[in-house]
């Protein structure tokens, strides 16, 4: 059972210190304790959530991730055909500097020693509370990755906090994947949304550097919602290929209900139509794919929608109206100095700590970043599955 891993957390946590000591068993010390905690954290992320295990995690030694987006080669190309004695030099690249500040996420748990003593014969209270905190940490992180800081309420019970996103979070896919280009049918349009991202405002004008902050979009119609089709899936791949993502590590991100729709769409009567197959991811997990691109389902994607009924303006809604084709080579999580789901134990030993209580917390310092936009594709104005 997937929860069995948590049964080992009791010994790992019930120690006087995590870094210099150990428990009372011979030969068992801090190295074992740290490794055990690390193992449990990885198992939780890989079994409790769907999207975040696919996001590459990197460390940085500053409070914000700062990078340059290459936007233009200027008036003259890097390369030129010239005649004998030709003059002039190629232009250097032009950059748009972007920044994304990190935040702190923490998940606490605690158990009184009275509860530990009274329940010891039938119930591991500390392990149970630690499991809940770790699972909550992983789920909240995925909620921030996909839905960001959307503070609107949701009444489906899908999230842990009753909100679509997480207040004071960093921006997630719902806020980052937008476009200032005007609406259009097919794959030539955008969302007419000149919003700010990473300190710069998107532009619909090709000559502006901020134009590179726009994602590409696909729809069947810009003024009416339509069911998802294999044509939508194919066009998204084509658009990504044209923008240079042909060799990138890509995946489709859909909701759980949309996954059922896709399964019926590409496997009618139990027979795959051309283009569909199963692929194996790292760790031996097999998932449905379309043209060798994995299709990953997360329940939170059901709250990430973009719709239009007039063909001139869009609404960013909390319903299941989009499928994302993501270039994962340019989507990362940057943690500060390696503080990534780090466990901090707490035991009530003196007045400066909680009295007669054992527990701790898991903390992460970091920021979720999309560092390139034009290779990300949003299939939108879809009918709810």
Buried (B, 14 or more C-beta within 10 A) or exposed (E): EEEEBBEEBBBBBBBEEBEEEBBEEEEBBBEBBBEBBEBBBEBBBBBBBBBBBBBEBEEBEEEBBBBEBEBBBEEEEEEEEEEEEEEEEEBEEEEBEBBBEBBEBBBBBBBBBEBBEEBEEEEBBBBBBBBEBBBBBBBBBBBBBBBBBBEEEBEEEBBEBEBBBBEEBBBBBBBBBBBBBBBBBEBEBBBBBBBEBBEBEBBBEEEBBBBBBBBBBBBBEBEBBEEBEBEBBBBBBBBBBEBEBEEBBBBBBBBBBBBEBBBEBBBEEEEEEEBBEEBEBEEEEEBBBBEEBBBBBBBBBBBBBBBBEEBEEBEBBBBBBBBBBBBBBBBBBBBBEEBBBBBEBBBBEEEEEEEEBBBBBBBBBBBBBBBBBBBBBBBBBBBBB
